[in-house]
Amino acid sequence: QVQLVESGGGLVQAGGSLRLSCTASGRTFSNYAMGWFRRAPGKEREFVAAINWRGSSTYYGDSVKGRFNISRDNAENTVYLQMNSLNPEDTAVYYCAGPRWMGVITYSDQGEYEFWGQGTQVTVSS
């Protein structure tokens, strides 16, 4: 049973930073890519960032490029999302996701991901 547990969300002022963490259990973490998605109020869930199994390749949604950074520590079974220069449009529930297969083809495709965390709320005040 794969479990993903996010932490690190909270309330921050515009221009501030937060770091989200997602710790995985239930399978060999280092064999799989990992992703972050978010759902803002009244909107569909969207791709935020992803990282390949080794941490050598990263992918970002257009709205967060240059501001967010995804990384991973395979020894700790944890993936991180460093969020800088936050603005109110970043307010959302952020979800960590694990793919169904080891070979992810399209990192931004939610259909590639089978396992999801419970989500952590990020609120950015203006």
LOKE-424121 format. One record per residue (C-alpha): x, y, z; chain; residue in one letter. Coordinates in Angstrom, 2 decimals, padded with zeros to 5 digits. Example, Ala and Ser with C-alpha at 12.3 -4.5 7.8 and 13.67 -1.06 7.14 Angstrom:
% LOKE-424121
NODE       px       py       pz  tidren  nugu
NODE   012.30  -004.50   007.80       A     a
NODE   013.67  -001.06   007.14       A     s
***
This chain:
% LOKE-424121
NODE       px       py       pz  tidren  nugu
NODE   000.00   000.00   000.00       A     q
NODE   001.62   003.22  -001.17       A     v
NODE   001.11   006.17   001.12       A     q
NODE   002.04   009.78   000.49       A     l
NODE   001.95   012.31   003.29       A     v
NODE   002.38   016.02   002.60       A     e
NODE   003.37   018.69   005.08       A     s
NODE   004.55   022.27   005.14       A     g
NODE   001.49   024.16   003.98       A     g
NODE   000.24   027.27   005.71       A     g
NODE  -000.51   030.96   005.43       A     l
NODE   002.08   033.28   003.94       A     v
NODE   002.12   036.84   002.68       A     q
NODE   002.59   037.64  -000.97       A     a
NODE   006.26   037.56  -001.88       A     g
NODE   007.02   034.99   000.78       A     g
NODE   008.21   031.40   000.59       A     s
NODE   007.14   027.97   001.75       A     l
NODE   008.61   024.51   001.41       A     r
NODE   006.33   021.53   001.06       A     l
NODE   007.44   018.00   001.84       A     s
NODE   005.98   014.67   000.80       A     c
NODE   007.14   011.46   002.40       A     t
NODE   006.36   008.18   000.67       A     a
NODE   006.07   004.64   001.93       A     s
NODE   004.96   001.30   000.58       A     g
NODE   007.31   000.85  -002.38       A     r
NODE   010.86   001.58  -003.48       A     t
NODE   010.67   005.35  -003.66       A     f
NODE   013.86   005.81  -005.65       A     s
NODE   012.50   003.82  -008.61       A     n
NODE   009.73   006.29  -009.40       A     y
NODE   009.23   009.84  -010.55       A     a
NODE   007.18   012.10  -008.29       A     m
NODE   004.89   015.01  -008.98       A     g
NODE   003.13   017.95  -007.36       A     w
NODE  -000.29   019.18  -008.43       A     f
NODE  -002.62   021.79  -007.00       A     r
NODE  -006.30   022.65  -006.96       A     r
NODE  -007.32   026.26  -006.47       A     a
NODE  -010.83   027.17  -005.32       A     p
NODE  -013.29   026.75  -008.17       A     g
NODE  -010.65   025.42  -010.56       A     k
NODE  -009.53   022.06  -011.82       A     e
NODE  -006.44   020.37  -010.48       A     r
NODE  -003.34   021.45  -012.39       A     e
NODE   000.21   020.30  -012.79       A     f
NODE   002.82   022.13  -010.74       A     v
NODE   006.09   020.21  -010.95       A     a
NODE   007.62   016.76  -011.36       A     a
NODE   010.98   015.12  -010.95       A     i
NODE   012.38   011.93  -012.41       A     n
NODE   013.47   009.00  -010.29       A     w
NODE   017.07   010.08  -010.04       A     r
NODE   016.41   013.77  -009.53       A     g
NODE   018.35   014.69  -012.66       A     s
NODE   015.36   016.05  -014.60       A     s
NODE   012.66   018.43  -013.43       A     t
NODE   009.50   019.75  -015.06       A     y
NODE   007.32   022.73  -014.19       A     y
NODE   003.97   024.20  -015.03       A     g
NODE   004.15   027.53  -016.83       A     d
NODE   002.67   029.47  -013.93       A     s
NODE   005.41   028.43  -011.50       A     v
NODE   008.52   028.32  -013.67       A     k
NODE   011.34   030.34  -012.20       A     g
NODE   009.65   030.54  -008.78       A     r
NODE   009.24   026.93  -007.63       A     f
NODE   011.86   024.23  -007.32       A     n
NODE   011.26   020.51  -006.93       A     i
NODE   013.86   018.22  -005.43       A     s
NODE   014.06   014.83  -003.79       A     r
NODE   016.02   012.90  -001.19       A     d
NODE   015.82   009.23  -002.03       A     n
NODE   017.51   008.25   001.20       A     a
NODE   014.65   009.92   003.09       A     e
NODE   011.89   008.85   000.66       A     n
NODE   010.90   012.48   000.43       A     t
NODE   010.18   014.94  -002.34       A     v
NODE   010.19   018.69  -001.74       A     y
NODE   008.60   021.69  -003.36       A     l
NODE   010.32   024.99  -002.60       A     q
NODE   007.93   027.82  -003.43       A     m
NODE   009.30   031.35  -003.71       A     n
NODE   007.79   034.70  -004.70       A     s
NODE   004.35   033.42  -003.81       A     l
NODE   001.32   035.37  -004.93       A     n
NODE  -002.41   035.03  -004.12       A     p
NODE  -002.93   033.04  -007.34       A     e
NODE  -000.82   030.27  -005.79       A     d
NODE  -003.47   029.71  -003.12       A     t
NODE  -004.57   026.10  -003.46       A     a
NODE  -004.49   022.66  -001.98       A     v
NODE  -001.22   021.06  -003.04       A     y
NODE  -001.06   017.34  -003.69       A     y
NODE   001.89   015.02  -003.93       A     c
NODE   001.49   012.26  -006.52       A     a
NODE   003.20   009.00  -007.36       A     g
NODE   002.98   007.43  -010.80       A     p
NODE   001.55   004.06  -011.66       A     r
NODE   004.61   002.94  -013.60       A     w
NODE   008.34   003.47  -013.38       A     m
NODE   008.45   004.83  -016.91       A     g
NODE   006.50   008.08  -016.91       A     v
NODE   005.90   009.41  -020.40       A     i
NODE   004.16   012.72  -019.75       A     t
NODE   004.98   014.10  -016.33       A     y
NODE   002.23   016.72  -016.41       A     s
NODE  -000.51   014.19  -017.18       A     d
NODE  -002.56   013.43  -014.07       A     q
NODE  -003.50   010.09  -015.62       A     g
NODE   000.08   008.91  -015.16       A     e
NODE  -000.32   009.14  -011.38       A     y
NODE  -002.09   006.50  -009.33       A     e
NODE  -001.21   007.49  -005.77       A     f
NODE  -002.13   010.80  -004.17       A     w
NODE  -001.55   012.40  -000.81       A     g
NODE  -004.30   013.99   001.23       A     q
NODE  -003.21   017.47   000.24       A     g
NODE  -001.87   020.45   002.16       A     t
NODE  -003.40   023.91   002.08       A     q
NODE  -001.32   026.86   000.95       A     v
NODE  -002.87   030.29   001.37       A     t
NODE  -001.14   033.43   000.13       A     v
NODE  -002.49   036.73   001.40       A     s
NODE  -002.14   039.96  -000.53       A     s
***
